[in-house]
Amino acid sequence: MAEPSSPAYISPARVAAPKVSVLVPICNVERYLEECLDSLVAQSFTDFEVLCINDGSTDGSPAIIHRFMEADDRFRVIDKPNSGYGASMNMGLANAIGEYIAILESDDFFEPNALELLVDVAECNQSDVVKGDFYLYWSTLQERDELFRIVDEQEVGRTVRPIDDLAIFFRKPSIWSALYRTSFLKDNGIDFLETPGASYQDAGFNFKVWASAERATFIADPILHYRQDNEKSSVNSAAKVYCVCDEYASMASFVNDRLDGDPRLMGILECMKFDSYMWNYDRLSGDLRGDFIVRASSEFADDLDKGLVDFRLFDPWTAADLRLLATDPERFCELHERAAGGGALGTVRRLLALGGPALVLRTVAHKMGHKSIRRLNARGGAA
């Protein structure tokens, strides 16, 4: 396998003109990899190739890849020095020869009919992208699946232009529960930002897909099991703190360069950016939070000055949060920390500090009677 200083090795395709190229990014996942690849062998749809993209694994993953290659001509390897998720995925996109692209993370696994479902729907609807649902999966302490519900009733069975129904932009960027027409990705310059490790690159790819798609089709069928046992709970690496900022800067450049700076997309992007920055802030270790929030404050102050923020997409309390963050990051942190773990009373106290009784009343009215165009639940699924 490739040494850190050596160039990538790309095995030749052994299947002529497959309908689907499945990209499987791999880095030290020997514990889960066999189950993942077995789920591809078990597919009811057989016209596909698998690109196993080995990102400098030092465990038993390479041996597992080669075992599957020896048994099945549909499996190929891209063996490269470690350079991160974005670089791995871009190399996979560049070497895929299928009419469609699917993505399967190496600790997840497909339902047996996943590719058959996705291809049939794509062909019937001439789709740029087909989006399916998925299960949250736990293998410990007791094996169980829980339907995530990424697609709601307004979307199921429809082929739409995502900009005409904004809700999908705000859902969890589950890029692996979908099928993409390869020519659509290439024609629109959709790829991954190459930042360290695996940090937010899925968000940028996901946004570019929805921003560019003319024909997106949604199905309710769950197509894979998204493993929860392998989750990282916090960010402790200083090198990754600002990856989320780089990702959103890249998305903004994409809108400006390829989509004429569409103000609707910029408004969506600002709302997504605030949610992502707050999620990142909460995951950071304490000593990394201060510098990050100062940068976030500066960025949002600049975005407000440029008129990029569409407050119609914000809930009342998040709008108040954003305004405070942009003007007084120290006070923002103080209120945020004070409310953490404070339950309902802590939330009320924070709302009073942010905007007085008027904000409390607007929040109550919003929660009781307003259906947000984001149609989003707390974990990023369909409300």
N, C-alpha and C positions, 0 to 999 in steps of 0.2 A: 504493500500500500504506500501511498505518497508520503514522503518525508516532509517536514515543515518547509524546507527550502526548495523542494522539487516542484515542477509544474504539475498541473492536474492531468490525470489519466481519464480519458473518456472512452468507454468501450463502444464498439460499433453496434449499430442497430442490427438485430437479427430477425426482425419482423418487418415486412414490407408494408409501408403506408397504413399503420394502425389507425383506427378511428379515434382512439383516446391515448394521450400520454399522461400517465399518473406520476406526479412528482412527489417523492418521499424524501424530505430532508432528514439527515441522520447524523447525530453526534452523541456518542456514548449512551446508547439506549438499548444495550443488549438485553436488559430485563424485559422489555416490551416488544422488541422488534419482530420476533418470530410470529407473535400473534397478529401484528400489523400486516406483515407480508402474507401470512396464511389467509387473511381475509381477502386479499387480492386473488390468490390462487382459487379461492372458492367462489368467485364472481360468476353469476349466471351469464353475463355478457363477457365474451372472450376476446374481442378484437381490440386489444390494448397493449401498450408497452409500459413498463415500469422503470423510471429513472431513479435509482437509489443514489442519492447525492450524499456521499460520505464526507463530512466536514472535519477531517482530521481526527476521527475517533481513535482512542487509545485503549478501548476495551475490546470485547469480543464481537462488536457489531460487524467489522469487515468480514469475519469468517462466516457469519450468518448470511450476509449479502452474497458471498461467493457460493455458498451452498444452494441458495435459490437460483442463482445464475446457472449453475451446473445442471439443475433439474428442469429449468423452464427457460426457453429461448426468449420469452417476453421480458425478462429481467435484464437490465443493463446497470452499469455503475459509472458514476462520475466520482472519481477519487481525488480529493484535493486537500491541500493544507488548510488548517482551520482559518477561516476568514469571516465567519458569521452567517446568520440566517439569510440576510438580504443577498449577499454575494452567492450563496448556495442556490437560492431560488432563481436568481437571474441566470446562472449557468444552466440550470434545468430548463428554463424557458428558452434559452438560446439553442439548446440541443434537442428539444422535443420535436418530434416529426408527426405527431398526431393532429387530426383535424380539430380536436378538442383537448383542453387541459383540465385535469383534475388534480387536486392536492390532497394528500393523506399524510398527516403528521405521524411520526414513527412511534408514538406511544398511544395512538388511537387505532381503531379498526372499523372497517366498512361493514354494513349490512350486506348479505349475499347478493341482493338485487340492486345495489346502489347505482352502479354504472348503467345497468339496463334501464332503470327508471330515468336517470338524468339524460341519457342519450335519446331515448324515445321522446321525451318532452321537448328537448332541444330541436330535434328533427321536425316534429309536428308543428312547432311554433316559430321556426326559423329564429331561435333565440340567440342573442349575444351571450347571455348568461342564464343559467337555471339555478334557482336557489331552493334547497331543501332544508328540512328541519333536522335535528339531531338529538341524541340522548346525552345527558350528563351521566358519566359512568364511574362507579367506585368499585374497585376490586377488593378493598378491605374496608372495614372489618368484616362486613358482609357484602357480597356482590349484589349490586343493584343498579338499575337504570332509572333515570328520571327525564321525561320529555322536556326539552328546554322551551319549545314554542317560540322559535325565531320568526315564524311567519304567522300572520293573523288572518281572520276571516275575510277582511277586505282585500287581501292579496292572493289568497289561495285560488289557484286555477286561472289566474289572470296573467296576461303579458302586458307590461306597462313600461313607460318611460319613467325611471325613478324620480327625476326632477319634478314630475307631476304628482307624486305622492311621497312626501319627504320622510315619512316615518322610517323607511328602511335605512336611511343614512345613520340613524341614531342607535340602531340595534348593535349588539355585540359583533365585532368584525370577524365573523366565523368564516374565513375565506375557504376553508376546507369542506364546507357543506354545500358545494356548488360545482358547476361545470361551466367552463369558459370556452367560447369559440376562439381558437388560436389566432385567426386573422383579425378578430376584434381587438385582442390585446395588442397585437403588433401594429395595426393601423392607428391605434390611439396612443402608442408609446407608453403602455401600462406595464410597469415593472416595479421592482422593489428598491428602496433606498438602502444602500450598503453601509449600515452603521454597526457598531460592535455587538456581538452576541445575537440574541433574539429579543430585540427591544422595539416594540411598536410598529415594526415594518408591515405587519398585517393590516394595521389601521390605514396606512397610506395606500396600499394596494386596493383595499376594500373601497375607500373613498373614490379613487380614480375609476374603478369599475362602475360604481353607481353614477358618478358624474358624467361618464361617457356613454353609457348604455342607452340605446334606443329601444331595445326589445329585451326586457328582463322578465322571466317567467318564474312564478312561485308555486311550489308544491308543499303540501302538508306532510308528506311522507318523511319519516326520520331515516337518514341514509348512513349515519355513522354513530359510533360511541366515542364521546369526547372525554378522555380520562381526567379525573380530578385528583388522583393520588399523587401526581407528579407536579403539582402546582408550586410555584415559588411565591412566598408570602410577602417578601419585602425586597427593596432595592438597597444594597449596601455598597455598591461599587460607584466610586466617584466618576469613573469613565462613562457610566450609563445614565447618570442623572439627567443630562440634557438631551438624550436621544429623542425624547418625546418632542422637544422643541425643534430639533432638526427635522423630524418627521412632518410636523405641521408646517414648517417653512417650505418643505418640499411640496406638500399638497397645495399651498398657496401659489407657489411658482407654477405648478401644473395648471391651475385654473387660469392664471394670468397668461401663460404662454400658449396654452392649447384651447382654452375655452373663453377667450376674450374677457377675462376678469369678471365673468357673470356674477352680478351682485347677489343673486339668490344663492349661488354656491358658496360665495364668500360668507354670507350670513350663516349658512349651515355649518360651514367650517369653523367659524368663531364659537358657535354653540358647542360643537363637538370638542373643540380645543379646550374650552373651559372645563368640560366634564373630564377630559383626559388629564389635564393639568392637576385637577383636584384629586383624581384617583392616584396619580403619580405622587403628589405631595403626601397623601396619607400613607403610602407604602415606603417612603424614604425613611431611613434611619435618622434620628434626631439631629445629628451634626451636619447632615446634608440639606436639611429643610430650609435653613435661613437663606442661603445663596440662591436656591431655586426659586423661592417665593419672590425675591427681589427681581429676578429676571422676568418671572411671570407678570409681576406688577408693571414693569416697564413695557412689556409687549402689549398687554391689554390697554394700557394708557395710550399707547401709540395707535392701536387698532380703533379705539374709541374716537380719537382725534380724526382719523381717516374716514369715519362713518361706516366701518365695516360690520359693526355689531347690529344684528336684527333682534331687538328685545322681544319681538312677538314670539320668538322661538324659545324664550326663557320662561321658567316658572318665576313667580314674584320673588321668592327667596333667593334663587340663584342670580337673578338680575341685581338684587341688592348686594349680594356677595361680590359679584363682578365689579360693581361700582366702587365698593370699599377696597377691594384688592388693588384696583388701578390707582386709587388715591392715597391709601394709607395701609401698606402691606403689614406693618407692625401691628396695627389695630386688628387687621384681618386675622392674623395668626393668634392674637390674644383671644378673640371671640371664638375662633375655631377650636382652640385647645380647651377653652372653658366649657364648651358645649359637648365635647367628646365624652361619651359614656354617661351623659347627664339625663338621658331619657327624655320624656315629653316635656318635663319642666325645664330641662336644660335647653331644649329647642325653643320654647317660648321665650325664655330669657334672652337667647341669642337674637331672635326675631325682634324683640323689643329694643335691643341695643342697636340692631341694624337699621330699623325703620319705624320704631315706636308702635303704638296700638294700630295705626293704619296698616302697617305691613302684616301684623298678626291677623287682622280682619281680612285682608286681601288673600292671605295664604289659606285661611279657613274656607273662604268662599271658593277659591280656586280648587281646593281638594274636594269640596262637596259637589260642585256643580259644573266644573270645566273639564272637557275632554281635550287634552292636548293633542295637537297635530303630530306630536312625536310618538304617541301611542306606545309608551315605553314603561316597562316595570323596573323594579329596583336592581335587578341583576342583568339588565340589558336585553331582555326578551320582549315579546309583544305583550302589551297590557291587555 
